[in-house]
Amino acid sequence: MTRELEITEAFVHLTDTFSPSTDPTVLLHHLVDHSLRLSSADSAGVMLSTARGGLRPMAVSDRRAELTEVFQAQSEQGPCVDAFRSGTPVYAPRLEACSERWPLFVELAARAGFAGAHALPIRVGHHTIGALNLLTEPPLALSDGELRMIQAFARVTAVSLMHWTSTPLEPHEIVTRTQAALSRKAALDTAAGMLAAAGSMSLAEAADALLSYSAGIATRPTDTARALVERTLTPDAVLGRAAEDGVLAGGPGTDSHRPVHLPDRPGAREVEND
C-alpha cells in the first residue's frame, strides 16, 4: 500500500464514528497508531483534559511500565502540559536541553530510552481538550510534513469524539439528516441564483461570493443563504464584500481562487532551557 493510501485509510478510521466497534478509546488508539506508523516517532500517547483541567493518559502506543511513567508524569509537567495550556505545538527535539524546565519528565523519558519529544494540541474549535505526544529515541526533529499530517489527524479525531454517540442512528434519523442536507443545498442554490441575477454573473461566481461573505463574518453559508432568501440580507451586501475580498472579477483582490498559505509550523514553539 502506498503512503497516500495509508494516509487515506487513516482518515477513514479516524472519522468512522458509526461503526459498532468504535468508541472514544478506539478512536484515540487509532490516532496513536496512525501517527506512529506514518511518522518517524518511536512512541506516542494521547492525554485528555479532565473536568478539573488536569491531563489524563488515554491511549499509549505500548504498555511498558517505563513509558506509562513518562505519560503519568505529564499530568504535572512536560511538553503535553505546555501544548495543552498554550494551545500551540511544542517541539523539544533535544530533551536534554529541557532538564531544568521539565526535570521529572526528562529524567523518566531518558530512563525509558527517549531523547526527543513533540506535543500537539487536540482542539475542538477554539477549545483545547488534550494533547498528542510523540517521542523519539534519538534526538530528532520530525519533519514539517509529518507534523502537519499528524496535527490534521488530531483535529479530525477531536471532531469525531464530539460526534460519537453510544446510541446508533436509527434508519429514520439517517433519512432525516440526509433530507436536511438536501434542503440546505436547495437554499444555497436559491441564494446563489439571487446573487447571480443581482450581479449579472454566473452561478459559480455567485456561489464563490456567498462562501466568501460567510467566511468573512464567520457564519455558515446556509445561514447566509437563508438570510438572502428571507430578505434580511441584501445581495448588494454580499457582493460588495466579495468584491472587497477580491473574489469577484474586478475587485481589489488578485484572483477569485486565491490559495491559503499556511505558515510553517504555525504557532509552534521549540523549547529549550531559558
C-alpha positions as CSV (number, residue, x, y, z in Angstrom):
1,M,0.0,0.0,0.0
2,T,1.3,3.4,-0.9
3,R,1.8,6.2,1.7
4,E,-1.0,8.1,0.1
5,L,-3.4,5.2,0.6
6,E,-2.2,4.7,4.1
7,I,-3.0,8.3,5.0
8,T,-6.4,8.0,3.3
9,E,-7.1,4.9,5.3
10,A,-6.1,6.7,8.5
11,F,-8.6,9.4,7.9
12,V,-11.3,6.9,7.3
13,H,-10.5,5.1,10.6
14,L,-10.4,8.4,12.5
15,T,-13.8,9.5,11.2
16,D,-15.7,6.2,11.4
17,T,-17.9,7.1,14.4
18,F,-20.8,4.9,13.2
19,S,-19.0,1.6,13.4
20,P,-20.5,-0.7,16.1
21,S,-16.9,-1.4,17.3
22,T,-15.9,2.2,17.7
23,D,-15.9,4.3,20.9
24,P,-13.8,7.2,22.1
25,T,-11.0,5.0,23.3
26,V,-10.8,3.2,20.0
27,L,-10.7,6.5,18.1
28,L,-7.8,7.7,20.3
29,H,-5.9,4.4,19.9
30,H,-6.4,4.8,16.1
31,L,-4.9,8.3,16.4
32,V,-1.8,7.0,18.3
33,D,-1.4,4.0,15.9
34,H,-1.6,6.0,12.7
35,S,0.5,8.8,14.0
36,L,3.2,6.4,14.9
37,R,3.0,4.3,11.8
38,L,3.2,7.3,9.4
39,S,5.9,9.3,11.1
40,S,9.4,8.9,12.4
41,A,8.3,8.9,16.1
42,D,9.1,5.8,18.1
43,S,6.3,6.1,20.6
44,A,3.1,8.1,21.0
45,G,0.3,8.8,23.5
46,V,-2.8,10.9,23.9
47,M,-3.8,12.8,27.0
48,L,-7.2,14.4,27.5
49,S,-8.3,17.1,29.9
50,T,-10.3,16.3,33.0
51,A,-13.2,18.4,34.3
52,R,-10.7,20.0,36.7
53,G,-8.3,21.0,34.0
54,G,-5.7,18.3,34.5
55,L,-4.5,15.8,32.0
56,R,-5.1,12.1,32.0
57,P,-3.4,9.5,29.7
58,M,-6.0,7.9,27.4
59,A,-4.1,5.9,24.8
60,V,-0.4,4.9,24.6
61,S,1.4,3.1,21.9
62,D,2.7,0.4,24.2
63,R,2.2,-0.6,27.9
64,R,5.7,-0.7,29.1
65,A,5.9,0.4,32.8
66,E,8.7,2.9,31.9
67,L,6.5,4.5,29.2
68,T,3.5,4.7,31.4
69,E,5.5,6.6,34.0
70,V,6.6,9.1,31.3
71,F,3.0,9.9,30.4
72,Q,1.8,9.9,34.0
73,A,4.5,12.5,34.8
74,Q,2.9,14.8,32.2
75,S,-0.1,15.3,34.4
76,E,2.1,18.0,36.0
77,Q,5.0,18.8,33.6
78,G,6.2,18.2,30.1
79,P,5.5,19.1,26.5
80,C,1.9,17.8,26.7
81,V,1.1,20.1,29.5
82,D,2.7,23.1,27.8
83,A,0.9,22.3,24.5
84,F,-2.4,21.9,26.3
85,R,-2.1,25.1,28.3
86,S,-0.8,27.2,25.4
87,G,-3.0,25.6,22.6
88,T,0.1,25.5,20.4
89,P,2.5,22.8,19.3
90,V,5.7,22.3,21.5
91,Y,8.8,20.8,20.0
92,A,11.7,19.5,22.1
93,P,13.9,17.5,19.7
94,R,16.7,17.5,22.3
95,L,15.1,16.7,25.7
96,E,18.4,17.0,27.5
97,A,18.3,20.8,26.8
98,C,15.0,20.9,28.7
99,S,16.0,19.3,32.0
100,E,15.5,22.5,34.0
101,R,12.1,23.1,32.5
102,W,10.8,19.5,32.9
103,P,13.2,17.8,35.3
104,L,11.0,14.8,36.2
105,F,9.7,14.2,32.6
106,V,13.2,14.4,31.1
107,E,14.6,12.0,33.6
108,L,11.8,9.5,33.1
109,A,11.9,9.8,29.3
110,A,15.7,9.2,29.3
111,R,15.3,6.2,31.5
112,A,12.7,4.8,29.0
113,G,15.1,5.5,26.2
114,F,13.7,8.7,24.6
115,A,15.8,11.7,23.7
116,G,13.3,13.8,21.8
117,A,9.6,14.9,22.2
118,H,6.9,16.7,20.2
119,A,3.5,17.6,21.6
120,L,0.5,18.8,19.5
121,P,-2.7,20.2,21.0
122,I,-6.0,18.5,20.3
123,R,-8.6,21.1,19.7
124,V,-12.3,21.5,19.1
125,G,-12.8,24.9,17.6
126,H,-11.0,27.3,19.9
127,H,-11.1,24.9,22.9
128,T,-8.2,22.6,23.7
129,I,-9.3,19.3,25.0
130,G,-5.9,17.5,25.3
131,A,-2.6,16.8,23.6
132,L,-0.8,14.2,21.5
133,N,2.7,13.4,22.5
134,L,5.3,11.9,20.0
135,L,8.6,10.6,21.4
136,T,11.7,9.7,19.6
137,E,14.6,7.6,20.7
138,P,17.3,9.7,19.1
139,P,17.3,13.5,19.4
140,L,15.2,14.1,16.3
141,A,13.1,16.8,14.9
142,L,10.1,15.5,13.0
143,S,9.6,17.0,9.5
144,D,7.1,19.7,8.8
145,G,5.1,17.3,6.6
146,E,4.9,14.7,9.4
147,L,3.8,17.3,11.9
148,R,1.1,18.9,9.7
149,M,-0.3,15.4,8.8
150,I,-0.4,14.4,12.5
151,Q,-2.0,17.7,13.5
152,A,-4.7,17.0,10.9
153,F,-5.2,13.6,12.3
154,A,-5.6,15.1,15.8
155,R,-8.2,17.7,14.5
156,V,-10.2,15.1,12.8
157,T,-10.2,12.8,15.8
158,A,-11.4,15.7,18.0
159,V,-14.3,16.3,15.7
160,S,-15.1,12.5,15.7
161,L,-15.1,12.5,19.5
162,M,-17.6,15.2,19.6
163,H,-19.9,13.4,17.1
164,W,-19.6,9.9,18.6
165,T,-22.7,8.6,20.4
166,S,-23.3,5.4,22.2
167,T,-26.7,5.1,20.6
168,P,-26.6,4.1,16.9
169,L,-28.6,6.2,14.4
170,E,-32.0,4.7,13.6
171,P,-32.9,4.4,9.9
172,H,-35.4,7.3,10.1
173,E,-32.7,9.5,11.6
174,I,-30.4,8.8,8.7
175,V,-33.2,9.7,6.3
176,T,-33.9,12.9,8.3
177,R,-30.3,14.0,8.2
178,T,-30.0,13.3,4.5
179,Q,-33.1,15.3,3.8
180,A,-31.8,18.2,5.9
181,A,-28.6,18.2,3.8
182,L,-30.7,18.3,0.6
183,S,-32.8,21.2,2.0
184,R,-29.7,23.2,2.9
185,K,-28.3,22.6,-0.6
186,A,-31.6,23.9,-2.1
187,A,-31.4,27.0,-0.1
188,L,-27.8,27.6,-1.2
189,D,-28.8,27.1,-4.9
190,T,-31.7,29.6,-4.5
191,A,-29.4,32.2,-2.8
192,A,-26.8,31.8,-5.5
193,G,-29.4,32.3,-8.2
194,M,-30.4,35.6,-6.4
195,L,-26.8,36.8,-6.3
196,A,-26.2,35.8,-9.9
197,A,-29.3,37.8,-11.1
198,A,-28.4,40.8,-9.0
199,G,-24.8,40.8,-10.0
200,S,-25.1,39.7,-13.6
201,M,-22.7,36.8,-13.1
202,S,-22.5,33.1,-13.4
203,L,-23.9,30.7,-10.7
204,A,-20.3,29.6,-9.9
205,E,-19.2,33.2,-9.3
206,A,-22.3,33.8,-7.1
207,A,-21.6,30.7,-5.1
208,D,-18.0,31.9,-4.5
209,A,-19.3,35.2,-3.4
210,L,-21.7,33.6,-0.9
211,L,-18.9,31.4,0.5
212,S,-16.5,34.3,0.8
213,Y,-19.1,36.5,2.6
214,S,-19.9,33.7,5.0
215,A,-16.2,33.0,5.8
216,G,-15.6,36.7,6.3
217,I,-18.3,37.0,9.0
218,A,-17.6,33.5,10.4
219,T,-21.1,32.2,9.7
220,R,-22.5,29.1,8.0
221,P,-23.1,29.5,4.2
222,T,-26.6,28.1,4.8
223,D,-27.4,30.8,7.3
224,T,-26.3,33.4,4.8
225,A,-28.4,31.7,2.1
226,R,-31.4,31.7,4.5
227,A,-31.0,35.4,5.2
228,L,-30.9,36.2,1.5
229,V,-34.0,34.2,0.8
230,E,-35.9,35.7,3.7
231,R,-34.7,39.2,2.6
232,T,-33.0,40.0,5.9
233,L,-29.7,40.4,3.9
234,T,-29.3,42.2,0.6
235,P,-27.5,40.8,-2.4
236,D,-25.5,44.1,-2.6
237,A,-24.1,43.5,0.9
238,V,-22.8,40.0,-0.1
239,L,-21.5,41.1,-3.5
240,G,-19.9,44.2,-2.1
241,R,-17.9,42.2,0.5
242,A,-16.9,39.6,-2.1
243,A,-15.6,42.4,-4.4
244,E,-13.6,43.8,-1.5
245,D,-12.1,40.4,-0.8
246,G,-11.1,40.0,-4.4
247,V,-13.4,37.1,-5.1
248,L,-15.2,38.8,-7.9
249,A,-13.6,39.8,-11.1
250,G,-12.6,43.4,-11.0
251,G,-12.4,43.5,-7.2
252,P,-9.3,44.7,-5.4
253,G,-8.0,41.2,-4.9
254,T,-5.9,39.5,-7.5
255,D,-7.7,36.2,-8.1
256,S,-11.0,34.6,-7.5
257,H,-9.4,31.3,-6.3
258,R,-6.6,32.5,-4.1
259,P,-4.8,29.8,-2.2
260,V,-4.5,30.0,1.5
261,H,-0.8,30.0,2.5
262,L,-0.3,28.4,5.9
263,P,2.9,29.4,7.8
264,D,5.4,26.7,8.5
265,R,4.7,25.0,11.9
266,P,2.0,27.6,12.8
267,G,2.3,28.9,16.3
268,A,4.8,26.2,17.3
269,R,7.5,26.7,19.9
270,E,10.7,24.9,20.1
271,V,11.6,24.5,23.7
272,E,15.0,24.7,25.4
273,N,16.1,25.9,28.7
274,D,15.6,29.6,29.4
